[in-house]
């Protein structure tokens, strides 16, 4: 495990697949769409690797419809509407996240969340998971004009925390997280316990470090 060679002043996290396991509710929303069309149920394990891609990933698995397909936008609207109705039925923080956040707070280490999830979906999830309400900055997919992999959401989070991007580490479970973090000048950490995308391989992402659990982030920070 490679440790940062600088004094870390803030830690930023992706949300879905990094702090919270939201795959069951994302799958539930799209499975309700399939049921409404009298289509047979698909397994959660088939959806899980695609959960970090949100609507795009769920619709691709459930219907084989990519964002370039003319039918995609209507499916996306329906998916988001259904997902809003089941945001917190099964979504939970990953094991260790409570202790991770508590330790950061005790060490007076600022932390924040940078997600591609829209604010109208992010806010209720955070409100329902009190552990995450201590985030000093929350930047959503529609906070800036550009979602990840553009680096601006990460830069915006650093600004809100009052630190330089170069003094931050960013932890995420998708390749675009690592791309965005690298472009923002941050130390990047691949969350190997997350969704990871098709294939689940992180070796080509170019992350500075990898963790197998949320609590391993504390080792990177050399916090107890």
C-alpha positions in Angstrom: 0.0 0.0 0.0 1.5 3.3 -1.1 1.2 6.1 1.4 0.9 9.8 0.3 4.2 11.5 0.3 2.6 14.8 1.5 0.6 16.0 4.5 -3.0 15.1 3.7 -5.4 17.9 4.6 -8.7 16.5 3.4 -10.2 13.2 2.2 -12.8 13.0 -0.5 -15.0 10.0 -1.3 -17.2 8.9 -4.1 -20.7 7.9 -2.8 -22.2 4.8 -4.5 -19.9 1.8 -4.2 -17.4 3.7 -2.0 -19.3 4.9 1.1 -22.7 3.3 0.5 -24.0 0.0 -1.0 -26.9 1.3 -3.1 -26.9 -1.5 -5.7 -29.9 -3.3 -4.2 -32.1 -0.2 -4.5 -30.8 0.8 -8.0 -31.6 -2.8 -9.1 -35.0 -2.7 -7.4 -36.0 0.4 -9.4 -35.1 -1.1 -12.7 -36.5 -4.5 -11.8 -39.9 -2.7 -11.2 -39.6 -1.4 -14.8 -39.0 -4.9 -16.0 -41.9 -6.3 -14.0 -44.2 -3.6 -15.4 -43.3 -5.0 -18.9 -43.9 -8.6 -17.8 -40.2 -9.4 -18.1 -38.6 -12.0 -15.9 -36.5 -10.9 -12.9 -32.7 -10.6 -13.2 -30.2 -11.2 -10.4 -28.7 -8.5 -8.2 -25.3 -9.9 -9.0 -25.8 -9.1 -12.6 -26.5 -5.4 -11.8 -23.9 -4.9 -9.1 -20.8 -4.3 -11.3 -22.8 -1.6 -13.1 -24.2 0.2 -10.1 -21.6 3.0 -10.1 -22.9 4.0 -13.6 -26.3 4.7 -12.2 -29.2 4.9 -14.7 -26.9 4.3 -17.6 -25.6 1.0 -16.1 -29.0 -0.2 -14.8 -30.8 0.4 -18.1 -28.0 -1.2 -20.1 -28.2 -4.4 -18.1 -32.0 -4.5 -17.8 -32.9 -3.5 -21.4 -29.7 -3.6 -23.4 -30.3 0.1 -24.3 -27.2 2.4 -24.4 -27.4 6.2 -23.9 -27.1 6.7 -27.7 -30.4 4.8 -28.3 -33.4 7.1 -29.0 -35.4 5.1 -26.4 -32.9 5.8 -23.6 -34.1 9.1 -22.3 -37.6 7.9 -21.7 -36.3 4.9 -19.9 -33.9 7.1 -17.8 -36.8 9.3 -16.7 -38.8 6.4 -15.7 -35.9 4.8 -13.9 -35.1 8.0 -11.9 -38.7 8.4 -10.9 -38.9 4.8 -9.7 -35.5 5.1 -7.9 -36.7 8.1 -6.0 -39.4 5.9 -4.5 -37.0 3.3 -3.1 -33.8 5.3 -2.3 -33.4 3.9 1.2 -35.2 0.6 1.2 -31.9 -1.4 1.2 -29.1 1.1 0.9 -26.6 1.1 3.7 -23.1 2.3 4.5 -20.5 -0.3 3.8 -19.0 -2.1 6.9 -16.4 0.1 8.4 -17.7 3.4 7.1 -19.1 4.5 10.5 -15.7 3.9 12.2 -13.9 5.6 9.3 -15.9 8.7 9.5 -15.8 8.8 13.3 -12.0 8.5 13.2 -11.6 11.3 10.6 -13.8 13.5 12.8 -11.7 12.7 15.9 -8.5 13.4 14.0 -10.0 16.7 12.8 -9.5 15.6 9.2 -12.0 17.4 6.9 -13.8 15.1 4.5 -16.3 15.4 1.7 -18.3 13.5 -0.9 -18.0 13.9 -4.7 -20.7 11.9 -6.6 -22.2 11.9 -10.0 -25.6 11.3 -8.4 -28.0 14.3 -8.8 -28.5 16.4 -5.8 -32.2 15.6 -5.6 -31.2 11.9 -5.1 -28.1 12.5 -3.0 -29.7 14.7 -0.3 -32.3 12.2 0.8 -29.8 9.4 0.9 -27.5 11.4 3.1 -30.4 12.4 5.3 -31.3 8.8 5.8 -27.7 7.8 6.6 -26.8 10.1 9.5 -23.2 8.8 9.5 -22.6 10.8 6.3 -24.1 14.1 7.5 -20.7 15.2 8.8 -19.4 15.7 5.3 -17.8 19.1 5.1 -18.5 19.3 1.4 -21.0 17.5 -0.9 -20.6 18.0 -4.6 -23.2 16.2 -6.8 -23.4 15.4 -10.5 -25.3 18.6 -11.2 -23.4 20.9 -8.8 -20.9 22.0 -11.5 -21.5 22.0 -15.3 -19.3 18.8 -15.6 -19.7 15.4 -13.9 -16.8 13.1 -13.3 -14.4 12.1 -15.0 -14.1 15.9 -15.4 -11.9 17.2 -12.5 -14.0 20.3 -11.7 -16.3 18.5 -9.2 -13.2 17.5 -7.2 -11.7 21.0 -7.4 -15.0 22.4 -6.2 -15.1 20.1 -3.2 -11.5 21.2 -2.3 -12.5 24.8 -2.6 -15.5 24.2 -0.2 -13.2 22.6 2.3 -10.7 25.4 2.0 -7.8 23.2 0.9 -5.6 22.8 -2.2 -6.5 19.9 -4.5 -2.9 18.7 -4.2 -3.4 18.2 -0.5 -6.4 15.9 -0.9 -6.8 12.2 -1.5 -9.9 10.9 -3.5 -11.3 7.4 -2.9 -13.5 5.9 -5.6 -14.6 2.6 -7.0 -14.8 3.5 -10.7 -12.2 4.3 -13.3 -13.7 7.7 -13.9 -13.1 8.5 -10.2 -9.4 7.9 -10.6 -9.2 9.8 -13.9 -11.0 12.8 -12.3 -8.8 12.7 -9.2 -5.6 12.5 -11.2 -6.6 15.4 -13.4 -7.5 17.4 -10.3 -4.0 16.8 -9.0 -5.1 14.6 -6.1 -3.7 11.4 -4.7 -6.1 8.7 -6.0 -7.3 5.6 -4.2 -9.2 2.7 -5.8 -11.8 1.2 -3.5 -11.4 -2.5 -4.4 -14.4 -3.5 -2.3 -16.8 -1.4 -4.5 -18.6 -2.1 -7.8 -15.5 -1.6 -10.1 -17.4 -2.0 -13.4 -17.3 -4.8 -15.9 -14.3 -7.1 -15.2 -13.6 -5.7 -11.8 -9.9 -5.0 -12.7 -8.3 -1.8 -11.3 -4.7 -2.4 -12.3 -4.9 -0.2 -15.5 -6.7 2.7 -13.7 -3.5 4.3 -12.6 -4.5 4.8 -9.0 -1.8 5.8 -6.5 -3.1 3.2 -4.0 -5.8 0.6 -3.5 -7.8 -0.4 -0.4 -9.7 -3.6 0.2 -12.0 -2.0 2.9 -13.0 1.5 4.0 -10.9 1.2 7.2 -7.8 0.8 5.1 -8.1 4.4 4.2 -7.0 5.2 7.8 -3.8 3.3 7.2 -3.1 5.6 4.2 -3.5 8.5 6.6 -1.6 6.8 9.3 -4.5 7.3 11.7 -5.3 4.6 14.3 
